[in-house]
């Protein structure tokens, strides 16, 4: 249940926003978290390769914004999904170090960012004119 979460882990890789219905459902879950002001813990799986142990779905961060197969939903971009810096998850041989840094960051107190609702409000509320009449 989202209401019991201190933060939500968002793993960003080549499949995060490009897997059709699964990505759409995940985007809805992220949207719900942002509306409840639950901080997002962003982890970016960077390009690399795993030798014999399996697949690696890392990508350039720019591919998360937009690519030929899709990208971050515009509503999430406008709401500030990437306002908090994503931690890099590197492929071996740097995987262990990356995981240690991520665990270290998870152990720190959570900083609450109220960006989603504020950003959406600012996007829909006209700015007052600075001109005097």
SVG drawing of the C-alpha trace seen along z (x, -y; Angstrom):
<svg xmlns="http://www.w3.org/2000/svg" viewBox="-5 -52 40 69">
<polyline fill="none" stroke="black" stroke-width="0.4" points="0.0,0.0 1.5,-3.3 0.3,-5.1 2.7,-3.0 5.8,-3.8 8.5,-6.2 9.6,-6.3 9.1,-4.4 12.0,-2.8 11.9,-3.7 14.4,-1.6 15.1,-3.4 16.3,-1.3 15.5,-0.6 12.3,1.2 10.8,-1.2 8.7,-3.2 8.7,-1.0 6.8,2.1 3.3,1.2 0.6,2.0 3.2,2.9 4.9,-0.5 1.5,-2.3 0.5,-0.6 3.8,-1.4 3.4,-5.1 0.0,-5.1 1.6,-3.8 4.3,-6.5 1.7,-9.1 -0.2,-7.9 2.9,-8.1 3.7,-11.6 0.2,-12.8 0.6,-11.6 4.0,-13.4 5.8,-10.1 9.5,-10.7 10.8,-8.8 14.1,-7.0 15.4,-7.0 18.0,-4.4 19.3,-4.6 20.6,-1.4 23.5,-2.7 24.7,-1.1 26.9,1.9 26.8,5.7 26.7,8.7 29.0,11.5 27.4,14.8 25.0,14.0 22.1,12.6 20.8,9.6 21.4,5.9 18.8,3.3 20.9,0.2 20.5,-2.8 21.6,-6.4 19.5,-8.7 18.4,-10.7 16.7,-7.5 14.4,-7.6 13.0,-11.0 12.2,-10.0 13.3,-7.4 11.8,-5.5 10.0,-3.0 8.6,-5.6 9.8,-7.5 8.8,-9.0 5.1,-10.0 4.8,-13.8 2.6,-14.1 5.3,-12.7 7.9,-14.9 5.8,-18.0 5.2,-16.9 8.9,-16.8 9.7,-13.1 13.4,-13.8 13.7,-16.7 15.6,-14.4 18.9,-13.1 18.9,-9.4 21.7,-7.2 23.7,-5.3 23.5,-1.5 26.6,-0.4 27.2,2.9 30.1,5.1 32.8,4.6 31.3,1.5 28.1,3.1 29.1,3.8 30.3,0.3 27.0,-1.1 25.0,1.1 26.9,0.0 26.3,-3.7 22.6,-3.0 22.2,-1.1 24.1,-4.0 21.6,-6.5 18.6,-4.4 19.9,-4.5 19.7,-8.3 16.7,-10.2 14.1,-10.8 13.8,-14.3 10.3,-15.1 9.9,-17.0 6.5,-18.5 7.2,-19.0 4.3,-17.1 1.3,-19.0 3.1,-22.3 4.5,-21.9 1.1,-20.8 -0.5,-23.8 2.1,-26.2 1.6,-24.8 -2.1,-25.4 -2.2,-28.7 -1.6,-31.8 1.1,-34.0 0.1,-37.5 1.3,-40.3 4.3,-42.2 3.3,-45.2 1.5,-48.1 -1.5,-49.6"/>
</svg>
